[in-house]
């Protein structure tokens, strides 16, 4: 029913596509100006509205580079309660910088985590306030063409490749398909673990990478769940029933993971980036109490967890666990991918800034 309804919106997709095409053409012809920096900027983005795994990919890149370089991340800070440029410090909350930057801040307290709607202004601010910075990772900035990154990485979900998708609102694309040509690296995400070489080659042919473009494949790897507040770990097994609290764009891989590992689960679904309220908390507790199995727990995502931390007094006694995820590059190309990142950074000479 939902798919049929979205097909009815196709005329609006055509109008939206014309607007995006004209905008891109104006940037391509340099009528709209785009700034570049003599500094390594790595952009992680996609052509779709969401659900391709940008946040864990940003974390993957940070984790791969943080021992060698001084890294900063720059995000828009979607749904935060503040405006303008802001660098996370001790005591910063998700309401101030947004859920995904807060996740970066908690996982990587030694890196610079910045937010700012205007990246053209925010990048110089990072370099001014944190002059030791050696590389900036731009989170979800591919469509933001006021700044030209030196290395553009786009993600596309294996089960919903951009080649098969339609423009919003009849589909999930927020940019025209041909924009993939501006990317340096394309990563096909959320692949099955046992993707075959034949399947890989078929997808590469469908994407039709341009000269110089490299296509990688990744799968999501789920780690050990830990308690939201005490950090105590637990296991997922067939004795447990789970209430899944989920406010992400695409929960399907997570649902499949639970289906394969626990006795039973039910999901309370919220919109992407949902800000939890006291009413939500009451509903979560009510749903949890309805589960009869004594071996029951609440599972939530890392992204949702930073928006639930404000209810520590109410939830600290509850068995509420966070399920971490990370990307794993397939076909033994992990080192090759990291080498591409470091080779890009090393092209830039060290710069002295006061």
C-alpha positions as CSV (number, residue, x, y, z in Angstrom):
1,X,0.0,0.0,0.0
2,X,2.8,2.4,1.0
3,X,4.7,1.6,-2.2
4,X,1.6,2.2,-4.4
5,X,1.0,5.5,-2.7
6,X,4.6,6.6,-3.3
7,X,4.2,5.8,-7.0
8,X,1.4,8.3,-7.1
9,X,3.9,10.9,-6.0
10,X,6.1,10.4,-9.1
11,X,5.1,13.8,-10.7
12,X,6.5,15.5,-7.6
13,X,9.7,13.5,-8.0
14,X,10.1,14.8,-11.5
15,X,9.7,18.3,-10.3
16,X,12.2,17.7,-7.5
17,X,14.6,16.1,-9.9
18,X,14.5,19.1,-12.2
19,X,15.3,21.4,-9.3
20,X,18.3,19.2,-8.2
21,X,19.5,18.8,-11.8
22,X,19.5,22.6,-12.3
23,X,21.3,23.2,-9.0
24,X,24.0,20.7,-9.8
25,X,24.4,22.1,-13.3
26,X,24.9,25.6,-11.9
27,X,27.7,24.2,-9.6
28,X,29.2,22.3,-12.5
29,X,29.3,25.4,-14.6
30,X,30.7,27.4,-11.7
31,X,27.8,29.8,-11.7
32,X,27.3,28.7,-8.1
33,X,30.7,28.9,-6.4
34,X,32.2,26.0,-4.5
35,X,35.2,26.5,-2.1
36,X,38.1,24.1,-1.8
37,X,40.7,24.0,0.9
38,X,44.4,23.1,0.7
39,X,43.7,20.6,3.5
40,X,42.5,17.0,3.6
41,X,38.7,16.9,3.8
42,X,37.1,13.4,3.6
43,X,33.3,13.5,2.8
44,X,31.1,10.6,3.8
45,X,27.7,10.8,2.2
46,X,25.1,9.1,0.0
47,X,22.5,9.8,-2.6
48,X,19.6,8.5,-0.5
49,X,17.7,10.1,2.3
50,X,19.2,7.8,4.9
51,X,19.7,4.3,6.1
52,X,23.0,3.4,4.3
53,X,25.2,3.4,7.4
54,X,26.9,6.8,7.2
55,X,27.4,7.1,11.0
56,X,29.2,3.7,11.5
57,X,31.3,4.4,8.4
58,X,32.4,7.7,9.8
59,X,33.3,5.9,13.0
60,X,35.1,3.2,10.9
61,X,37.2,6.0,9.2
62,X,37.9,7.8,12.5
63,X,39.0,4.5,14.2
64,X,41.3,3.6,11.3
65,X,43.0,7.0,11.3
66,X,43.0,8.3,14.9
67,X,46.2,6.7,16.0
68,X,48.1,8.4,13.1
69,X,46.4,11.8,12.6
70,X,44.6,14.5,14.7
71,X,41.1,14.1,13.4
72,X,38.0,16.3,13.5
73,X,34.5,15.4,12.5
74,X,32.1,18.0,11.2
75,X,28.3,17.4,11.1
76,X,25.3,19.5,10.6
77,X,23.9,18.5,14.0
78,X,20.5,17.5,12.9
79,X,17.6,18.2,15.3
80,X,19.9,19.9,17.9
81,X,18.5,22.7,20.0
82,X,21.4,25.0,19.3
83,X,22.4,27.0,16.2
84,X,25.7,27.9,14.6
85,X,29.2,26.5,15.1
86,X,29.8,24.4,18.2
87,X,32.6,22.1,19.4
88,X,31.8,19.4,21.9
89,X,33.3,19.6,25.3
90,X,33.0,17.6,28.5
91,X,29.4,17.8,29.6
92,X,28.0,18.4,26.1
93,X,24.6,16.8,25.5
94,X,22.9,15.4,22.4
95,X,20.4,18.3,22.6
96,X,23.4,20.7,22.0
97,X,25.1,18.9,19.1
98,X,22.7,16.2,17.8
99,X,22.6,12.4,18.3
100,X,25.2,11.3,15.8
101,X,27.9,13.9,16.8
102,X,27.2,13.0,20.4
103,X,27.8,9.3,19.5
104,X,31.2,10.4,18.0
105,X,32.0,12.4,21.1
106,X,31.3,9.6,23.4
107,X,33.2,7.0,21.4
108,X,36.2,9.1,20.6
109,X,36.6,11.7,23.4
110,X,40.1,12.5,22.1
111,X,39.0,13.8,18.7
112,X,37.4,17.1,17.8
113,X,33.7,16.8,17.2
114,X,32.2,19.9,15.7
115,X,28.8,20.9,14.3
116,X,27.7,23.7,12.1
117,X,25.0,24.2,9.5
118,X,27.4,26.2,7.3
119,X,30.4,24.0,6.6
120,X,32.1,26.8,4.6
121,X,32.2,28.8,7.8
122,X,32.7,25.8,10.2
123,X,35.9,24.4,8.5
124,X,38.0,27.5,9.1
125,X,36.6,27.7,12.6
126,X,37.9,24.2,13.4
127,X,41.3,25.0,11.9
128,X,41.4,28.3,13.9
129,X,40.3,26.8,17.3
130,X,42.0,23.5,16.9
131,X,45.2,24.2,14.8
132,X,46.6,20.8,15.5
133,X,43.9,19.2,13.3
134,X,45.3,17.2,10.4
135,X,42.2,15.9,8.7
136,X,38.5,16.7,8.8
137,X,35.8,14.0,8.2
138,X,32.6,15.7,6.8
139,X,29.6,13.6,7.9
140,X,26.7,13.6,5.4
141,X,28.0,16.4,3.2
142,X,28.1,15.0,-0.3
143,X,25.1,17.0,-1.4
144,X,26.5,20.2,0.3
145,X,28.3,21.6,-2.8
146,X,29.4,24.9,-1.3
147,X,32.5,23.0,-0.1
148,X,34.5,20.7,-2.4
149,X,36.0,17.8,-0.4
150,X,39.3,16.3,-1.6
151,X,38.0,12.7,-1.2
152,X,34.3,11.9,-1.6
153,X,32.9,8.6,-0.3
154,X,29.3,7.7,-1.0
155,X,27.4,4.7,0.4
156,X,24.6,2.8,-1.2
157,X,22.7,-0.1,0.4
158,X,23.1,-3.5,-1.2
159,X,19.3,-4.2,-1.2
160,X,18.4,-0.7,-2.4
161,X,21.2,0.4,-4.8
162,X,20.9,4.0,-6.0
163,X,20.7,2.5,-9.5
164,X,17.3,1.0,-8.7
165,X,15.9,3.8,-6.7
166,X,13.7,6.8,-7.5
167,X,13.9,10.4,-6.4
168,X,12.0,11.5,-3.3
169,X,9.1,11.4,-2.6
170,X,8.3,8.4,-4.8
171,X,11.7,6.9,-3.8
172,X,14.5,7.5,-1.4
173,X,17.0,9.5,-3.5
174,X,17.7,13.1,-2.5
175,X,20.1,13.6,-5.4
176,X,20.0,12.5,-9.1
177,X,21.7,9.2,-9.9
178,X,24.4,10.7,-12.1
179,X,25.8,12.5,-9.1
180,X,27.6,9.3,-8.2
181,X,30.2,10.3,-10.8
182,X,31.4,13.0,-8.4
183,X,32.5,10.4,-5.9
184,X,36.0,8.9,-5.6
185,X,34.9,5.8,-3.6
186,X,31.6,4.0,-3.6
187,X,30.8,1.6,-0.8
188,X,28.0,-1.0,-1.1
189,X,26.8,-1.4,2.5
190,X,24.8,-3.9,4.4
191,X,25.8,-6.8,2.2
192,X,25.3,-10.4,3.3
193,X,28.4,-11.9,4.8
194,X,28.7,-14.5,2.1
195,X,28.4,-12.3,-0.9
196,X,29.9,-14.1,-3.8
197,X,32.5,-12.9,-6.3
198,X,29.9,-13.3,-9.0
199,X,27.4,-11.2,-7.1
200,X,30.0,-8.6,-6.5
201,X,30.9,-8.3,-10.1
202,X,27.3,-8.0,-11.1
203,X,26.7,-5.1,-8.7
204,X,29.9,-3.4,-10.0
205,X,28.7,-3.7,-13.5
206,X,25.3,-2.2,-12.5
207,X,26.9,0.7,-10.8
208,X,29.2,1.3,-13.7
209,X,32.1,3.1,-11.9
210,X,33.9,5.8,-13.7
211,X,37.6,5.8,-14.4
212,X,39.4,6.2,-11.1
213,X,36.4,5.2,-9.0
214,X,36.8,2.3,-6.6
215,X,33.9,0.2,-5.4
216,X,34.1,-1.5,-2.0
217,X,31.6,-3.8,-0.2
218,X,30.9,-3.9,3.5
219,X,28.7,-5.8,5.9
220,X,27.4,-4.8,9.3
221,X,28.9,-6.5,12.3
222,X,27.0,-6.5,15.6
223,X,29.1,-6.3,18.8
224,X,28.3,-7.3,22.4
225,X,25.3,-5.4,23.9
226,X,26.2,-3.3,26.9
227,X,24.0,-1.6,29.5
228,X,23.2,2.0,28.7
229,X,24.3,3.2,32.1
230,X,26.3,0.6,34.0
231,X,28.1,-0.7,30.8
232,X,27.6,-4.3,32.0
233,X,27.5,-6.6,29.0
234,X,24.9,-9.3,28.1
235,X,24.4,-11.9,25.4
236,X,21.6,-12.4,22.9
237,X,20.3,-15.9,23.0
238,X,17.1,-18.0,22.5
239,X,16.1,-17.7,26.1
240,X,15.5,-13.9,25.8
241,X,12.6,-11.8,24.6
242,X,13.5,-8.3,23.4
243,X,11.7,-5.0,23.2
244,X,13.5,-3.1,20.4
245,X,13.5,0.7,20.8
246,X,14.4,2.1,17.4
247,X,14.5,5.5,15.8
248,X,16.7,5.0,12.7
249,X,16.0,5.2,9.0
250,X,16.3,1.5,8.2
251,X,15.9,-1.0,11.0
252,X,15.6,-4.1,8.8
253,X,19.2,-5.5,9.3
254,X,18.8,-5.0,13.1
255,X,15.4,-6.8,13.1
256,X,16.9,-9.6,11.1
257,X,19.8,-9.9,13.6
258,X,17.4,-10.1,16.5
259,X,15.2,-12.6,14.7
260,X,18.3,-14.9,14.3
261,X,19.5,-14.6,17.9
262,X,16.7,-14.2,20.4
263,X,13.5,-16.1,21.2
264,X,11.1,-13.3,20.4
265,X,11.2,-9.5,19.8
266,X,8.8,-6.7,19.2
267,X,9.7,-3.2,18.1
268,X,8.6,0.2,19.1
269,X,9.5,2.3,16.1
270,X,10.1,6.0,16.1
271,X,11.1,8.5,13.3
272,X,14.7,8.9,12.5
273,X,16.4,11.3,15.0
274,X,13.4,11.2,17.2
275,X,13.8,13.1,20.5
276,X,12.3,11.0,23.2
277,X,9.7,12.5,25.6
278,X,8.3,11.5,29.0
279,X,5.3,10.2,27.2
280,X,7.5,7.9,25.1
281,X,9.2,6.7,28.2
282,X,5.9,5.7,29.8
283,X,4.9,3.8,26.6
284,X,8.3,2.0,26.5
285,X,7.9,0.9,30.1
286,X,4.3,-0.2,29.4
287,X,5.3,-2.2,26.4
288,X,8.2,-3.8,28.4
289,X,5.9,-4.8,31.3
290,X,3.6,-6.6,28.8
291,X,6.3,-9.1,27.9
292,X,5.7,-12.1,30.1
293,X,9.1,-13.8,29.8
294,X,11.3,-13.2,32.8
295,X,14.3,-13.3,30.6
296,X,13.5,-10.0,28.9
297,X,15.6,-7.0,28.0
298,X,15.3,-3.7,26.1
299,X,17.6,-3.3,23.1
300,X,18.3,0.1,21.5
301,X,20.8,1.5,19.0
302,X,23.8,3.6,19.7
303,X,22.2,6.5,18.0
304,X,19.0,6.2,20.0
305,X,20.9,5.6,23.2
306,X,22.4,9.2,23.4
307,X,18.8,10.5,23.3
308,X,17.7,8.2,26.1
309,X,20.5,9.1,28.5
310,X,18.5,12.0,29.9
311,X,16.2,9.4,31.5
312,X,18.9,7.9,33.6
313,X,17.0,8.1,36.9
314,X,14.0,6.3,35.4
315,X,15.9,3.7,33.4
316,X,19.0,2.8,35.4
317,X,17.3,-0.1,37.0
318,X,15.9,-1.4,33.8
319,X,17.7,-4.0,31.6
320,X,18.2,-1.5,28.7
321,X,21.1,-2.5,26.5
322,X,22.8,-0.8,23.6
323,X,23.7,-2.9,20.5
324,X,26.9,-1.5,18.8
325,X,27.5,-2.0,15.1
326,X,30.4,-1.5,12.8
327,X,31.3,-1.9,9.2
328,X,33.5,-4.8,8.0
329,X,35.0,-4.4,4.5
330,X,34.5,-7.6,2.5
331,X,36.8,-9.4,0.0
332,X,39.9,-8.8,2.1
333,X,40.0,-5.1,1.0
334,X,40.1,-3.5,4.4
335,X,43.8,-2.6,4.2
336,X,43.3,-1.4,0.7
337,X,40.5,1.0,1.7
338,X,42.5,2.4,4.7
339,X,45.6,2.8,2.4
340,X,43.5,4.9,0.0
341,X,42.5,7.1,3.0
342,X,46.1,7.6,4.2
343,X,47.5,8.1,0.7
344,X,44.9,10.9,0.2
345,X,45.9,12.6,3.4
346,X,49.6,12.3,2.7
347,X,49.2,14.2,-0.5
348,X,48.8,17.4,1.5
349,X,52.0,18.9,3.0
350,X,52.0,19.6,6.8
351,X,50.7,23.1,7.4
352,X,51.8,25.4,10.2
353,X,48.9,27.4,11.7
354,X,49.2,29.8,14.6
